Amino acid sequence: MQPRNMSMSGVVDLAAVKAAGEARQKAEQTRAESAREGGGGAVSPSSLVSDVDEASFERDVLQRSAEVPVVIDFWAPGADTSQQLGPLLERLAVEANGRFVLARVDVSTNPMLTQQFAIQAIPAVFAVVAGQALPLFQGVASEQQIRETLGQLIQVAEERFGLTGITVDPNAAPEGGPAEQAEAPAGPYDALLEAAVQALDANDFAGAAQAYKNVLADDPGNTEATLGLAQAELLARVQNLDPQQVRKDAAENPADVTAQIAAADLDLVGGHVEDAFGRLVETVRRTVGDDRNAARVRLLELFEVIGADDPRVASARTALARVLF
């Protein structure tokens, strides 16, 4: 089973996911694999537009952006501008015939993605090309401006990243249709992991954490549950914080470990990974005893959220070792 949790190590710093050269190589590999499998990898027109959430973001945006530019429409129910822009973008995606695909993100149910992309106004439109985030426009724009912007996106994707799009076949079966292969049998923990994802979507972070703990009780090495638990506990901690007050307390009381830990949590949720790690390393450096241990433990917990393979974690681990030893 593939992880359904959002990969924060990929989302927090999209620009560092892949270099242009790697993206071009990946695109070429994808086309070659498709040819070897006996087809052009054609998709149905209905596959050009999809609704994406935090659980499916890595698969439907990050991974897919290695073969085709993904335009993200951040929208909100009831917002007139969203209702006007959404159908236009869907029409343009179909007209583009596979040169880009459209992912729609409801900001009211995906707060982490909203924070990580620093959405200030609705609608907001971004693109992800080979794992790299590109802001397109925010707020109201004319159809001509949108067409010009999308045209530039397609040109950049092809010239810099070698992404020429995907093949669209009107006769291809939609995803989930008869032509799609049957899903693999459910794994032993799929029900619990799905329950955790649903709890996260409902902002029931305590329920999500418990579901992940239930998996880890039987399978301590389950990476999806480990990552999910770290994320759920982080979101639960910041849920009721007043960001302005937390940052004020941290700035005015640099020796207050509790204030620094809370600020580090907010830093991470806001996408400021290096700031969060640096704040806690510095707190460890200037403290002793229980205070030092509390800062150290929280730093290790934040490492779990980002993932051990992230270079920022490796750098912070080195910095932590220097101040400890």
C-alpha positions as protocol buffer text, in pm:
chain_id: "A"
residue {
  index: 1
  type: MET
  ca { x: 0 y: 0 z: 0 }
}
residue {
  index: 2
  type: GLN
  ca { x: 135 y: 342 z: -92 }
}
residue {
  index: 3
  type: PRO
  ca { x: 135 y: 610 z: 180 }
}
residue {
  index: 4
  type: ARG
  ca { x: -173 y: 827 z: 160 }
}
residue {
  index: 5
  type: ASN
  ca { x: -51 y: 1092 z: 398 }
}
residue {
  index: 6
  type: MET
  ca { x: 83 y: 1410 z: 259 }
}
residue {
  index: 7
  type: SER
  ca { x: 460 y: 1396 z: 235 }
}
residue {
  index: 8
  type: MET
  ca { x: 562 y: 1711 z: 415 }
}
residue {
  index: 9
  type: SER
  ca { x: 921 y: 1670 z: 305 }
}
residue {
  index: 10
  type: GLY
  ca { x: 798 y: 1715 z: -51 }
}
residue {
  index: 11
  type: VAL
  ca { x: 540 y: 1982 z: 7 }
}
residue {
  index: 12
  type: VAL
  ca { x: 716 y: 2216 z: 245 }
}
residue {
  index: 13
  type: ASP
  ca { x: 996 y: 2295 z: 0 }
}
residue {
  index: 14
  type: LEU
  ca { x: 869 y: 2214 z: -346 }
}
residue {
  index: 15
  type: ALA
  ca { x: 1149 y: 2403 z: -521 }
}
residue {
  index: 16
  type: ALA
  ca { x: 1405 y: 2157 z: -389 }
}
residue {
  index: 17
  type: VAL
  ca { x: 1229 y: 1840 z: -501 }
}
residue {
  index: 18
  type: LYS
  ca { x: 1391 y: 1805 z: -846 }
}
residue {
  index: 19
  type: ALA
  ca { x: 1628 y: 1996 z: -1065 }
}
residue {
  index: 20
  type: ALA
  ca { x: 1539 y: 2066 z: -1425 }
}
residue {
  index: 21
  type: GLY
  ca { x: 1786 y: 1812 z: -1559 }
}
residue {
  index: 22
  type: GLU
  ca { x: 1646 y: 1538 z: -1336 }
}
residue {
  index: 23
  type: ALA
  ca { x: 1295 y: 1629 z: -1446 }
}
residue {
  index: 24
  type: ARG
  ca { x: 1384 y: 1598 z: -1813 }
}
residue {
  index: 25
  type: GLN
  ca { x: 1540 y: 1257 z: -1749 }
}
residue {
  index: 26
  type: LYS
  ca { x: 1234 y: 1144 z: -1553 }
}
residue {
  index: 27
  type: ALA
  ca { x: 1000 y: 1256 z: -1830 }
}
residue {
  index: 28
  type: GLU
  ca { x: 1200 y: 1061 z: -2086 }
}
residue {
  index: 29
  type: GLN
  ca { x: 1197 y: 753 z: -1864 }
}
residue {
  index: 30
  type: THR
  ca { x: 821 y: 780 z: -1819 }
}
residue {
  index: 31
  type: ARG
  ca { x: 760 y: 796 z: -2193 }
}
residue {
  index: 32
  type: ALA
  ca { x: 998 y: 502 z: -2254 }
}
residue {
  index: 33
  type: GLU
  ca { x: 825 y: 290 z: -1990 }
}
residue {
  index: 34
  type: SER
  ca { x: 486 y: 371 z: -2137 }
}
residue {
  index: 35
  type: ALA
  ca { x: 605 y: 264 z: -2482 }
}
residue {
  index: 36
  type: ARG
  ca { x: 745 y: -64 z: -2346 }
}
residue {
  index: 37
  type: GLU
  ca { x: 414 y: -141 z: -2181 }
}
residue {
  index: 38
  type: GLY
  ca { x: 244 y: -135 z: -2520 }
}
residue {
  index: 39
  type: GLY
  ca { x: 68 y: 195 z: -2535 }
}
residue {
  index: 40
  type: GLY
  ca { x: 93 y: 567 z: -2544 }
}
residue {
  index: 41
  type: GLY
  ca { x: -26 y: 606 z: -2189 }
}
residue {
  index: 42
  type: ALA
  ca { x: -340 y: 776 z: -2317 }
}
residue {
  index: 43
  type: VAL
  ca { x: -587 y: 911 z: -2060 }
}
residue {
  index: 44
  type: SER
  ca { x: -952 y: 1002 z: -2075 }
}
residue {
  index: 45
  type: PRO
  ca { x: -1045 y: 1374 z: -2101 }
}
residue {
  index: 46
  type: SER
  ca { x: -1212 y: 1336 z: -1760 }
}
residue {
  index: 47
  type: SER
  ca { x: -869 y: 1260 z: -1611 }
}
residue {
  index: 48
  type: LEU
  ca { x: -745 y: 1610 z: -1696 }
}
residue {
  index: 49
  type: VAL
  ca { x: -931 y: 1761 z: -1399 }
}
residue {
  index: 50
  type: SER
  ca { x: -929 y: 1617 z: -1048 }
}
residue {
  index: 51
  type: ASP
  ca { x: -1004 y: 1715 z: -690 }
}
residue {
  index: 52
  type: VAL
  ca { x: -694 y: 1684 z: -470 }
}
residue {
  index: 53
  type: ASP
  ca { x: -657 y: 1686 z: -92 }
}
residue {
  index: 54
  type: GLU
  ca { x: -370 y: 1661 z: 154 }
}
residue {
  index: 55
  type: ALA
  ca { x: -378 y: 1281 z: 142 }
}
residue {
  index: 56
  type: SER
  ca { x: -353 y: 1259 z: -238 }
}
residue {
  index: 57
  type: PHE
  ca { x: -131 y: 1562 z: -300 }
}
residue {
  index: 58
  type: GLU
  ca { x: 196 y: 1371 z: -330 }
}
residue {
  index: 59
  type: ARG
  ca { x: 55 y: 1121 z: -580 }
}
residue {
  index: 60
  type: ASP
  ca { x: -174 y: 1347 z: -785 }
}
residue {
  index: 61
  type: VAL
  ca { x: 41 y: 1660 z: -789 }
}
residue {
  index: 62
  type: LEU
  ca { x: 405 y: 1598 z: -698 }
}
residue {
  index: 63
  type: GLN
  ca { x: 446 y: 1264 z: -870 }
}
residue {
  index: 64
  type: ARG
  ca { x: 230 y: 1352 z: -1169 }
}
residue {
  index: 65
  type: SER
  ca { x: 422 y: 1677 z: -1224 }
}
residue {
  index: 66
  type: ALA
  ca { x: 718 y: 1465 z: -1339 }
}
residue {
  index: 67
  type: GLU
  ca { x: 531 y: 1394 z: -1664 }
}
residue {
  index: 68
  type: VAL
  ca { x: 294 y: 1689 z: -1711 }
}
residue {
  index: 69
  type: PRO
  ca { x: 256 y: 2039 z: -1558 }
}
residue {
  index: 70
  type: VAL
  ca { x: -8 y: 2041 z: -1283 }
}
residue {
  index: 71
  type: VAL
  ca { x: -207 y: 2362 z: -1238 }
}
residue {
  index: 72
  type: ILE
  ca { x: -355 y: 2396 z: -887 }
}
residue {
  index: 73
  type: ASP
  ca { x: -675 y: 2594 z: -836 }
}
residue {
  index: 74
  type: PHE
  ca { x: -714 y: 2685 z: -468 }
}
residue {
  index: 75
  type: TRP
  ca { x: -1086 y: 2758 z: -430 }
}
residue {
  index: 76
  type: ALA
  ca { x: -1346 y: 2802 z: -159 }
}
residue {
  index: 77
  type: PRO
  ca { x: -1712 y: 2697 z: -155 }
}
residue {
  index: 78
  type: GLY
  ca { x: -1943 y: 2994 z: -185 }
}
residue {
  index: 79
  type: ALA
  ca { x: -1676 y: 3231 z: -320 }
}
residue {
  index: 80
  type: ASP
  ca { x: -1812 y: 3394 z: -636 }
}
residue {
  index: 81
  type: THR
  ca { x: -1467 y: 3437 z: -790 }
}
residue {
  index: 82
  type: SER
  ca { x: -1396 y: 3067 z: -738 }
}
residue {
  index: 83
  type: GLN
  ca { x: -1723 y: 2971 z: -903 }
}
residue {
  index: 84
  type: GLN
  ca { x: -1632 y: 3184 z: -1205 }
}
residue {
  index: 85
  type: LEU
  ca { x: -1270 y: 3077 z: -1239 }
}
residue {
  index: 86
  type: GLY
  ca { x: -1313 y: 2703 z: -1180 }
}
residue {
  index: 87
  type: PRO
  ca { x: -1520 y: 2626 z: -1493 }
}
residue {
  index: 88
  type: LEU
  ca { x: -1289 y: 2843 z: -1705 }
}
residue {
  index: 89
  type: LEU
  ca { x: -979 y: 2654 z: -1590 }
}
residue {
  index: 90
  type: GLU
  ca { x: -1152 y: 2321 z: -1651 }
}
residue {
  index: 91
  type: ARG
  ca { x: -1242 y: 2429 z: -2005 }
}
residue {
  index: 92
  type: LEU
  ca { x: -887 y: 2547 z: -2072 }
}
residue {
  index: 93
  type: ALA
  ca { x: -746 y: 2218 z: -1940 }
}
residue {
  index: 94
  type: VAL
  ca { x: -959 y: 2025 z: -2185 }
}
residue {
  index: 95
  type: GLU
  ca { x: -864 y: 2264 z: -2468 }
}
residue {
  index: 96
  type: ALA
  ca { x: -494 y: 2215 z: -2387 }
}
residue {
  index: 97
  type: ASN
  ca { x: -546 y: 1844 z: -2462 }
}
residue {
  index: 98
  type: GLY
  ca { x: -291 y: 1710 z: -2216 }
}
residue {
  index: 99
  type: ARG
  ca { x: -37 y: 1993 z: -2216 }
}
residue {
  index: 100
  type: PHE
  ca { x: -130 y: 2048 z: -1851 }
}
residue {
  index: 101
  type: VAL
  ca { x: -372 y: 1897 z: -1598 }
}
residue {
  index: 102
  type: LEU
  ca { x: -583 y: 2076 z: -1338 }
}
residue {
  index: 103
  type: ALA
  ca { x: -595 y: 1991 z: -967 }
}
residue {
  index: 104
  type: ARG
  ca { x: -862 y: 2158 z: -754 }
}
residue {
  index: 105
  type: VAL
  ca { x: -794 y: 2213 z: -380 }
}
residue {
  index: 106
  type: ASP
  ca { x: -1074 y: 2320 z: -145 }
}
residue {
  index: 107
  type: VAL
  ca { x: -906 y: 2554 z: 106 }
}
residue {
  index: 108
  type: SER
  ca { x: -1181 y: 2500 z: 362 }
}
residue {
  index: 109
  type: THR
  ca { x: -1090 y: 2133 z: 406 }
}
residue {
  index: 110
  type: ASN
  ca { x: -714 y: 2141 z: 338 }
}
residue {
  index: 111
  type: PRO
  ca { x: -564 y: 2389 z: 586 }
}
residue {
  index: 112
  type: MET
  ca { x: -211 y: 2251 z: 571 }
}
residue {
  index: 113
  type: LEU
  ca { x: -183 y: 2294 z: 193 }
}
residue {
  index: 114
  type: THR
  ca { x: -334 y: 2641 z: 227 }
}
residue {
  index: 115
  type: GLN
  ca { x: -69 y: 2739 z: 484 }
}
residue {
  index: 116
  type: GLN
  ca { x: 218 y: 2584 z: 295 }
}
residue {
  index: 117
  type: PHE
  ca { x: 135 y: 2771 z: -24 }
}
residue {
  index: 118
  type: ALA
  ca { x: 75 y: 3091 z: 181 }
}
residue {
  index: 119
  type: ILE
  ca { x: -268 y: 3147 z: 24 }
}
residue {
  index: 120
  type: GLN
  ca { x: -384 y: 3500 z: 110 }
}
residue {
  index: 121
  type: ALA
  ca { x: -674 y: 3545 z: -132 }
}
residue {
  index: 122
  type: ILE
  ca { x: -915 y: 3327 z: -323 }
}
residue {
  index: 123
  type: PRO
  ca { x: -890 y: 3221 z: -595 }
}
residue {
  index: 124
  type: ALA
  ca { x: -519 y: 3146 z: -610 }
}
residue {
  index: 125
  type: VAL
  ca { x: -356 y: 2949 z: -888 }
}
residue {
  index: 126
  type: PHE
  ca { x: -15 y: 2778 z: -876 }
}
residue {
  index: 127
  type: ALA
  ca { x: 161 y: 2531 z: -1101 }
}
residue {
  index: 128
  type: VAL
  ca { x: 388 y: 2244 z: -1006 }
}
residue {
  index: 129
  type: VAL
  ca { x: 636 y: 2142 z: -1274 }
}
residue {
  index: 130
  type: ALA
  ca { x: 872 y: 1853 z: -1201 }
}
residue {
  index: 131
  type: GLY
  ca { x: 811 y: 1904 z: -830 }
}
residue {
  index: 132
  type: GLN
  ca { x: 879 y: 2278 z: -839 }
}
residue {
  index: 133
  type: ALA
  ca { x: 609 y: 2525 z: -737 }
}
residue {
  index: 134
  type: LEU
  ca { x: 545 y: 2827 z: -958 }
}
residue {
  index: 135
  type: PRO
  ca { x: 294 y: 3098 z: -855 }
}
residue {
  index: 136
  type: LEU
  ca { x: 73 y: 3190 z: -1151 }
}
residue {
  index: 137
  type: PHE
  ca { x: -181 y: 3443 z: -1022 }
}
residue {
  index: 138
  type: GLN
  ca { x: -391 y: 3526 z: -718 }
}
residue {
  index: 139
  type: GLY
  ca { x: -725 y: 3701 z: -720 }
}
residue {
  index: 140
  type: VAL
  ca { x: -921 y: 3806 z: -1027 }
}
residue {
  index: 141
  type: ALA
  ca { x: -767 y: 3780 z: -1375 }
}
residue {
  index: 142
  type: SER
  ca { x: -913 y: 3809 z: -1722 }
}
residue {
  index: 143
  type: GLU
  ca { x: -948 y: 3509 z: -1953 }
}
residue {
  index: 144
  type: GLN
  ca { x: -687 y: 3659 z: -2185 }
}
residue {
  index: 145
  type: GLN
  ca { x: -439 y: 3698 z: -1898 }
}
residue {
  index: 146
  type: ILE
  ca { x: -504 y: 3341 z: -1785 }
}
residue {
  index: 147
  type: ARG
  ca { x: -457 y: 3204 z: -2136 }
}
residue {
  index: 148
  type: GLU
  ca { x: -128 y: 3393 z: -2175 }
}
residue {
  index: 149
  type: THR
  ca { x: -3 y: 3272 z: -1837 }
}
residue {
  index: 150
  type: LEU
  ca { x: -90 y: 2911 z: -1914 }
}
residue {
  index: 151
  type: GLY
  ca { x: 76 y: 2941 z: -2253 }
}
residue {
  index: 152
  type: GLN
  ca { x: 396 y: 3060 z: -2086 }
}
residue {
  index: 153
  type: LEU
  ca { x: 372 y: 2771 z: -1838 }
}
residue {
  index: 154
  type: ILE
  ca { x: 345 y: 2516 z: -2119 }
}
residue {
  index: 155
  type: GLN
  ca { x: 642 y: 2673 z: -2296 }
}
residue {
  index: 156
  type: VAL
  ca { x: 861 y: 2673 z: -1983 }
}
residue {
  index: 157
  type: ALA
  ca { x: 763 y: 2314 z: -1901 }
}
residue {
  index: 158
  type: GLU
  ca { x: 870 y: 2197 z: -2245 }
}
residue {
  index: 159
  type: GLU
  ca { x: 1184 y: 2404 z: -2291 }
}
residue {
  index: 160
  type: ARG
  ca { x: 1331 y: 2379 z: -1940 }
}
residue {
  index: 161
  type: PHE
  ca { x: 1198 y: 2045 z: -1820 }
}
residue {
  index: 162
  type: GLY
  ca { x: 1127 y: 1847 z: -2136 }
}
residue {
  index: 163
  type: LEU
  ca { x: 761 y: 1798 z: -2038 }
}
residue {
  index: 164
  type: THR
  ca { x: 551 y: 1784 z: -2355 }
}
residue {
  index: 165
  type: GLY
  ca { x: 234 y: 1667 z: -2182 }
}
residue {
  index: 166
  type: ILE
  ca { x: 31 y: 1348 z: -2190 }
}
residue {
  index: 167
  type: THR
  ca { x: -175 y: 1184 z: -2462 }
}
residue {
  index: 168
  type: VAL
  ca { x: -552 y: 1224 z: -2441 }
}
residue {
  index: 169
  type: ASP
  ca { x: -783 y: 967 z: -2601 }
}
residue {
  index: 170
  type: PRO
  ca { x: -1158 y: 1045 z: -2603 }
}
residue {
  index: 171
  type: ASN
  ca { x: -1224 y: 669 z: -2615 }
}
residue {
  index: 172
  type: ALA
  ca { x: -1003 y: 585 z: -2316 }
}
residue {
  index: 173
  type: ALA
  ca { x: -1182 y: 459 z: -2008 }
}
residue {
  index: 174
  type: PRO
  ca { x: -1196 y: 711 z: -1721 }
}
residue {
  index: 175
  type: GLU
  ca { x: -1001 y: 635 z: -1406 }
}
residue {
  index: 176
  type: GLY
  ca { x: -1195 y: 378 z: -1212 }
}
residue {
  index: 177
  type: GLY
  ca { x: -1360 y: 255 z: -1533 }
}
residue {
  index: 178
  type: PRO
  ca { x: -1359 y: -99 z: -1675 }
}
residue {
  index: 179
  type: ALA
  ca { x: -1018 y: -58 z: -1841 }
}
residue {
  index: 180
  type: GLU
  ca { x: -845 y: 15 z: -1513 }
}
residue {
  index: 181
  type: GLN
  ca { x: -676 y: -275 z: -1341 }
}
residue {
  index: 182
  type: ALA
  ca { x: -825 y: -401 z: -1020 }
}
residue {
  index: 183
  type: GLU
  ca { x: -673 y: -253 z: -705 }
}
residue {
  index: 184
  type: ALA
  ca { x: -434 y: -464 z: -506 }
}
residue {
  index: 185
  type: PRO
  ca { x: -583 y: -648 z: -210 }
}
residue {
  index: 186
  type: ALA
  ca { x: -607 y: -440 z: 103 }
}
residue {
  index: 187
  type: GLY
  ca { x: -318 y: -469 z: 344 }
}
residue {
  index: 188
  type: PRO
  ca { x: -361 y: -570 z: 709 }
}
residue {
  index: 189
  type: TYR
  ca { x: -367 y: -209 z: 834 }
}
residue {
  index: 190
  type: ASP
  ca { x: -549 y: -38 z: 548 }
}
residue {
  index: 191
  type: ALA
  ca { x: -873 y: 9 z: 744 }
}
residue {
  index: 192
  type: LEU
  ca { x: -694 y: 174 z: 1037 }
}
residue {
  index: 193
  type: LEU
  ca { x: -483 y: 394 z: 809 }
}
residue {
  index: 194
  type: GLU
  ca { x: -792 y: 499 z: 614 }
}
residue {
  index: 195
  type: ALA
  ca { x: -969 y: 584 z: 940 }
}
residue {
  index: 196
  type: ALA
  ca { x: -670 y: 798 z: 1037 }
}
residue {
  index: 197
  type: VAL
  ca { x: -680 y: 984 z: 706 }
}
residue {
  index: 198
  type: GLN
  ca { x: -1052 y: 1051 z: 746 }
}
residue {
  index: 199
  type: ALA
  ca { x: -993 y: 1177 z: 1100 }
}
residue {
  index: 200
  type: LEU
  ca { x: -724 y: 1415 z: 973 }
}
residue {
  index: 201
  type: ASP
  ca { x: -961 y: 1542 z: 703 }
}
residue {
  index: 202
  type: ALA
  ca { x: -1217 y: 1612 z: 977 }
}
residue {
  index: 203
  type: ASN
  ca { x: -955 y: 1791 z: 1194 }
}
residue {
  index: 204
  type: ASP
  ca { x: -995 y: 1514 z: 1453 }
}
residue {
  index: 205
  type: PHE
  ca { x: -624 y: 1503 z: 1527 }
}
residue {
  index: 206
  type: ALA
  ca { x: -661 y: 1306 z: 1849 }
}
residue {
  index: 207
  type: GLY
  ca { x: -861 y: 1039 z: 1666 }
}
residue {
  index: 208
  type: ALA
  ca { x: -605 y: 1025 z: 1386 }
}
residue {
  index: 209
  type: ALA
  ca { x: -320 y: 993 z: 1635 }
}
residue {
  index: 210
  type: GLN
  ca { x: -494 y: 704 z: 1811 }
}
residue {
  index: 211
  type: ALA
  ca { x: -553 y: 522 z: 1482 }
}
residue {
  index: 212
  type: TYR
  ca { x: -186 y: 553 z: 1393 }
}
residue {
  index: 213
  type: LYS
  ca { x: -85 y: 436 z: 1741 }
}
residue {
  index: 214
  type: ASN
  ca { x: -305 y: 128 z: 1695 }
}
residue {
  index: 215
  type: VAL
  ca { x: -112 y: 40 z: 1380 }
}
residue {
  index: 216
  type: LEU
  ca { x: 224 y: 100 z: 1545 }
}
residue {
  index: 217
  type: ALA
  ca { x: 128 y: -118 z: 1841 }
}
residue {
  index: 218
  type: ASP
  ca { x: 127 y: -418 z: 1604 }
}
residue {
  index: 219
  type: ASP
  ca { x: 379 y: -291 z: 1349 }
}
residue {
  index: 220
  type: PRO
  ca { x: 632 y: -53 z: 1512 }
}
residue {
  index: 221
  type: GLY
  ca { x: 821 y: -13 z: 1184 }
}
residue {
  index: 222
  type: ASN
  ca { x: 522 y: 102 z: 975 }
}
residue {
  index: 223
  type: THR
  ca { x: 655 y: 415 z: 805 }
}
residue {
  index: 224
  type: GLU
  ca { x: 316 y: 551 z: 703 }
}
residue {
  index: 225
  type: ALA
  ca { x: 185 y: 531 z: 1057 }
}
residue {
  index: 226
  type: THR
  ca { x: 504 y: 683 z: 1200 }
}
residue {
  index: 227
  type: LEU
  ca { x: 484 y: 980 z: 965 }
}
residue {
  index: 228
  type: GLY
  ca { x: 109 y: 1016 z: 1014 }
}
residue {
  index: 229
  type: LEU
  ca { x: 137 y: 1012 z: 1392 }
}
residue {
  index: 230
  type: ALA
  ca { x: 404 y: 1282 z: 1388 }
}
residue {
  index: 231
  type: GLN
  ca { x: 189 y: 1499 z: 1163 }
}
residue {
  index: 232
  type: ALA
  ca { x: -129 y: 1445 z: 1366 }
}
residue {
  index: 233
  type: GLU
  ca { x: 43 y: 1532 z: 1693 }
}
residue {
  index: 234
  type: LEU
  ca { x: 197 y: 1845 z: 1542 }
}
residue {
  index: 235
  type: LEU
  ca { x: -138 y: 1965 z: 1406 }
}
residue {
  index: 236
  type: ALA
  ca { x: -305 y: 1895 z: 1740 }
}
residue {
  index: 237
  type: ARG
  ca { x: -44 y: 2107 z: 1920 }
}
residue {
  index: 238
  type: VAL
  ca { x: -87 y: 2412 z: 1697 }
}
residue {
  index: 239
  type: GLN
  ca { x: -463 y: 2386 z: 1649 }
}
residue {
  index: 240
  type: ASN
  ca { x: -556 y: 2630 z: 1924 }
}
residue {
  index: 241
  type: LEU
  ca { x: -246 y: 2848 z: 1932 }
}
residue {
  index: 242
  type: ASP
  ca { x: -258 y: 3222 z: 1869 }
}
residue {
  index: 243
  type: PRO
  ca { x: 29 y: 3261 z: 1619 }
}
residue {
  index: 244
  type: GLN
  ca { x: 77 y: 3631 z: 1689 }
}
residue {
  index: 245
  type: GLN
  ca { x: 96 y: 3581 z: 2065 }
}
residue {
  index: 246
  type: VAL
  ca { x: 324 y: 3277 z: 2033 }
}
residue {
  index: 247
  type: ARG
  ca { x: 573 y: 3464 z: 1817 }
}
residue {
  index: 248
  type: LYS
  ca { x: 558 y: 3767 z: 2047 }
}
residue {
  index: 249
  type: ASP
  ca { x: 630 y: 3549 z: 2351 }
}
residue {
  index: 250
  type: ALA
  ca { x: 919 y: 3376 z: 2175 }
}
residue {
  index: 251
  type: ALA
  ca { x: 1074 y: 3705 z: 2064 }
}
residue {
  index: 252
  type: GLU
  ca { x: 1045 y: 3865 z: 2408 }
}
residue {
  index: 253
  type: ASN
  ca { x: 1155 y: 3557 z: 2606 }
}
residue {
  index: 254
  type: PRO
  ca { x: 1440 y: 3380 z: 2424 }
}
residue {
  index: 255
  type: ALA
  ca { x: 1517 y: 3178 z: 2738 }
}
residue {
  index: 256
  type: ASP
  ca { x: 1158 y: 3049 z: 2770 }
}
residue {
  index: 257
  type: VAL
  ca { x: 1180 y: 2693 z: 2638 }
}
residue {
  index: 258
  type: THR
  ca { x: 803 y: 2647 z: 2621 }
}
residue {
  index: 259
  type: ALA
  ca { x: 769 y: 2961 z: 2408 }
}
residue {
  index: 260
  type: GLN
  ca { x: 1050 y: 2853 z: 2175 }
}
residue {
  index: 261
  type: ILE
  ca { x: 902 y: 2505 z: 2129 }
}
residue {
  index: 262
  type: ALA
  ca { x: 558 y: 2647 z: 2044 }
}
residue {
  index: 263
  type: ALA
  ca { x: 713 y: 2889 z: 1795 }
}
residue {
  index: 264
  type: ALA
  ca { x: 910 y: 2605 z: 1634 }
}
residue {
  index: 265
  type: ASP
  ca { x: 588 y: 2407 z: 1586 }
}
residue {
  index: 266
  type: LEU
  ca { x: 430 y: 2706 z: 1410 }
}
residue {
  index: 267
  type: ASP
  ca { x: 743 y: 2755 z: 1201 }
}
residue {
  index: 268
  type: LEU
  ca { x: 722 y: 2400 z: 1073 }
}
residue {
  index: 269
  type: VAL
  ca { x: 350 y: 2408 z: 995 }
}
residue {
  index: 270
  type: GLY
  ca { x: 408 y: 2734 z: 810 }
}
residue {
  index: 271
  type: GLY
  ca { x: 676 y: 2574 z: 595 }
}
residue {
  index: 272
  type: HIS
  ca { x: 977 y: 2741 z: 762 }
}
residue {
  index: 273
  type: VAL
  ca { x: 1164 y: 2417 z: 823 }
}
residue {
  index: 274
  type: GLU
  ca { x: 1512 y: 2559 z: 870 }
}
residue {
  index: 275
  type: ASP
  ca { x: 1377 y: 2825 z: 1108 }
}
residue {
  index: 276
  type: ALA
  ca { x: 1206 y: 2561 z: 1322 }
}
residue {
  index: 277
  type: PHE
  ca { x: 1515 y: 2342 z: 1338 }
}
residue {
  index: 278
  type: GLY
  ca { x: 1751 y: 2635 z: 1398 }
}
residue {
  index: 279
  type: ARG
  ca { x: 1534 y: 2775 z: 1678 }
}
residue {
  index: 280
  type: LEU
  ca { x: 1537 y: 2445 z: 1866 }
}
residue {
  index: 281
  type: VAL
  ca { x: 1908 y: 2379 z: 1811 }
}
residue {
  index: 282
  type: GLU
  ca { x: 1981 y: 2723 z: 1955 }
}
residue {
  index: 283
  type: THR
  ca { x: 1746 y: 2653 z: 2247 }
}
residue {
  index: 284
  type: VAL
  ca { x: 1932 y: 2329 z: 2319 }
}
residue {
  index: 285
  type: ARG
  ca { x: 2261 y: 2519 z: 2307 }
}
residue {
  index: 286
  type: ARG
  ca { x: 2163 y: 2779 z: 2564 }
}
residue {
  index: 287
  type: THR
  ca { x: 1978 y: 2552 z: 2812 }
}
residue {
  index: 288
  type: VAL
  ca { x: 2059 y: 2269 z: 3053 }
}
residue {
  index: 289
  type: GLY
  ca { x: 1880 y: 1990 z: 3235 }
}
residue {
  index: 290
  type: ASP
  ca { x: 1511 y: 1930 z: 3174 }
}
residue {
  index: 291
  type: ASP
  ca { x: 1477 y: 2239 z: 2956 }
}
residue {
  index: 292
  type: ARG
  ca { x: 1751 y: 2120 z: 2723 }
}
residue {
  index: 293
  type: ASN
  ca { x: 1600 y: 1773 z: 2703 }
}
residue {
  index: 294
  type: ALA
  ca { x: 1253 y: 1913 z: 2625 }
}
residue {
  index: 295
  type: ALA
  ca { x: 1390 y: 2115 z: 2333 }
}
residue {
  index: 296
  type: ARG
  ca { x: 1594 y: 1820 z: 2209 }
}
residue {
  index: 297
  type: VAL
  ca { x: 1297 y: 1580 z: 2219 }
}
residue {
  index: 298
  type: ARG
  ca { x: 1074 y: 1825 z: 2032 }
}
residue {
  index: 299
  type: LEU
  ca { x: 1341 y: 1867 z: 1765 }
}
residue {
  index: 300
  type: LEU
  ca { x: 1357 y: 1491 z: 1717 }
}
residue {
  index: 301
  type: GLU
  ca { x: 977 y: 1482 z: 1687 }
}
residue {
  index: 302
  type: LEU
  ca { x: 989 y: 1747 z: 1414 }
}
residue {
  index: 303
  type: PHE
  ca { x: 1251 y: 1539 z: 1232 }
}
residue {
  index: 304
  type: GLU
  ca { x: 987 y: 1264 z: 1214 }
}
residue {
  index: 305
  type: VAL
  ca { x: 741 y: 1502 z: 1048 }
}
residue {
  index: 306
  type: ILE
  ca { x: 982 y: 1597 z: 772 }
}
residue {
  index: 307
  type: GLY
  ca { x: 1143 y: 1257 z: 722 }
}
residue {
  index: 308
  type: ALA
  ca { x: 1491 y: 1124 z: 787 }
}
residue {
  index: 309
  type: ASP
  ca { x: 1593 y: 1137 z: 419 }
}
residue {
  index: 310
  type: ASP
  ca { x: 1542 y: 1513 z: 394 }
}
residue {
  index: 311
  type: PRO
  ca { x: 1879 y: 1697 z: 372 }
}
residue {
  index: 312
  type: ARG
  ca { x: 1754 y: 1963 z: 613 }
}
residue {
  index: 313
  type: VAL
  ca { x: 1710 y: 1695 z: 878 }
}
residue {
  index: 314
  type: ALA
  ca { x: 2064 y: 1568 z: 821 }
}
residue {
  index: 315
  type: SER
  ca { x: 2201 y: 1922 z: 854 }
}
residue {
  index: 316
  type: ALA
  ca { x: 2004 y: 1987 z: 1172 }
}
residue {
  index: 317
  type: ARG
  ca { x: 2118 y: 1657 z: 1322 }
}
residue {
  index: 318
  type: THR
  ca { x: 2478 y: 1762 z: 1266 }
}
residue {
  index: 319
  type: ALA
  ca { x: 2412 y: 2101 z: 1427 }
}
residue {
  index: 320
  type: LEU
  ca { x: 2241 y: 1932 z: 1722 }
}
residue {
  index: 321
  type: ALA
  ca { x: 2538 y: 1699 z: 1774 }
}
residue {
  index: 322
  type: ARG
  ca { x: 2774 y: 1996 z: 1782 }
}
residue {
  index: 323
  type: VAL
  ca { x: 2584 y: 2172 z: 2060 }
}
residue {
  index: 324
  type: LEU
  ca { x: 2534 y: 1854 z: 2260 }
}
residue {
  index: 325
  type: PHE
  ca { x: 2889 y: 1722 z: 2241 }
}
